[in-house]
Amino acid sequence: MQCPIDGTQLVMTERSGVEIDYCPQCRGVWLDRGELDKIIDRSAAAAPAPASWDDRPETSEHRPRRKKGAASLLGEIFDF
C-alpha cells in the first residue's frame, strides 16, 4: 500500500498485538478499521488507575475551595 501523503511504500509492523502501517518517509501512521479501538483498550488496561480526589496531597492546587463569607470579605477589605 502507498502512503496517501507522499506515495512511499508503507511498512507494516505489530505493536502490542495490533498491526499498524506507517510511512518511513513522513512517519505517518495509518490504522485499519478497529485498530485504534484495540490500541486504546490495551493502553487503558496497562495504565495505572488514576488517584481519587481523596488520595491526592492537599496542596494549594488540590485543596477544595471554601466559600468566602462576610467575615473574610471584610477581612480582605479592612486588613484585620
Sequence and secondary structure as in RCSB ss.txt:
>XXXX:A:sequence
MQCPIDGTQLVMTERSGVEIDYCPQCRGVWLDRGELDKIIDRSAAAAPAPASWDDRPETSEHRPRRKKGAASLLG
EIFDF
>XXXX:A:secstr
 B TTT  B EEEEETTEEEEE TTT  EE  TTHHHHHHHHHHHHS     GGGS   TTTS      HHHHHH
HHHT 
